[in-house]
Amino acid sequence: VPVESDTKNPPFQYVLCTATSPAVKLHEETLTYLNQGQSYEIRLLDNRKIEEMPELNNKTVKSIVRVVFHDRRLQYMEHQQLEGWKWNRPGDRLLDIDIPMSVGITEPHTHPSQLNAAEFLWDLSKRASVFVQVHCISTEFTPRKHGGEKGVPFRIQIDTFKQNESGEYTEHLHSASCQIKVFKPKGADRKQKTDREKMEKKTVQEKEKYQPSYDTTILSEMHICFSFASEKHKSVNILQSLSPTASIQDTQKWMLKNRFNSYSRIFTHFSGSDLLKLTREDLVQICGAADGIRLYNALKSRAVRPRLTVYVSLEASQSESPLLEKRGHSKNVYHALYLEEMTACELTRKISSVLALPLSHINQVYKQGPTGIHILLSDQMVYNFPDESSFIVSTIQGKHFQITENLWRKHFIKPPHCFSCSPTFL
């Protein structure tokens, strides 16, 4: 195992239980060879100190393991590359979890649209290992020439999350990854043997330029996560909209917070300004149609448009004018009501909010019709309101309809008069 530096140890560590290549130079990232479809153990280790993140003690976390491209060029084309692989290998997945061999994990899950990822839960207080199988090989993403082409490297990446206040695993804790190449069955063993034989032929001076082959592969920490100690307090301040002045780190936080963690590595070096400059077409090409459009809308902070918008103004009757004046209402000022359900109950509820009147005090709501008749408000009537209709709301005190102390109010909604003068109300 490589000698640890003096830097702070990460709270979690993931160890791929297979040897690294001996043909890697010093100060370069390790490279590990895997056989297609073979199960490989990844040990999930909780390295927290006693005082570190005590809220996680005896808790369960969720980890997402995925295989992604190592080369930046292919990362930007990931969606197209995976779609092409899917077309050539219908029904297959790039990554699977070997559930019978795995230990200490629960609720393993794969999504049909994410062929390169799988997720699971694991208890921090228990021993946990997940066995993964990679079904794609490195040469499948190499342009075909005359055979013997060099395969592209992949990465195995693990992202770990804890539960938020709603019980959802969305609070990012840690990420780590390692570089791999995948060969056809038994091809990784042959490649490892070839590299070892090449190193044996080198002189002592040449061997000193290379790092030894380690028995296991430690996934390197990815610095895209939050500051663990202050995450709980910082998460409240992270806005849904991304600022053009956001740093690279803040941009990564925003992507994780808004469920774009699958693309965090692609946009590792993007600031808020860089990300906001991308067009809709750029994002669709990089992330695919569904996630590309979702990311574009999130960047532009596009809220869902209400199904119906109506404007209401309050008419101050003689008996209520002092109260309305005290509240600062004016009959020339309209309030916008945004309706999603488009029902009479929803409109009544929003009118009561504008009037600052308890909903229980409203008996009926009417709309003034032709010749001044009063039409009972119904769901069908609200559904057929033209969008951005405007109304004047007046309240009158009715008679006792029941032998109780309750004083029912009747509400009338009237369209504003088409002239500038005030309309006459019955």
CORZISUL-V260110 format. One line per field, one symbol per residue. phi: phi as a letter, one per 40 degrees, with the letter a starting at -180 (. if undefined). burial: # if it has 16 or more other C-alpha atoms within 10 Angstrom, else .. Layout:
BEGIN
phi: ???
burial: ???
END
This chain:
BEGIN
phi: .dcccccccccbabbccacccccbcdgbccbbcbcdgccbcbcbbcbccdccfcccdfbbbbbbbabbccccdcccbdccccccccccbdgcbcbbbccdccbgbbfcabbdcbcbaababacccbcbabbbbbbcbcccbbdcbbggcccccbbcbbbbbbccccgccbccbaaaaacbbbbcdgcccccccccccccccccccccccbcccccbbccccbcbcccdcbcccccccccccccccccccccccccccbgbccbcccbdbccdcccccccdcdccccbgccccccccccccfccccccabbbbbccccccbdccccccgcbccbbbcbbbbcfbccccccccccccfbdcccccabbbcbdfgcbbccbccccdccccgcbbbbbbbcccccbcaccbcbbbbbbccccccccccbc
burial: ..........######.#######.....########.########.#...........###########...#########..#.......######...##.##.#.#....##########...############.#.........#############.....################...#...#...#..#.......#..#####.#######.###...............##..#############.########..######.......######..######.##........#########.......#....#....#.####..###.#######.##......#..####........#....##......######............#########..........
END
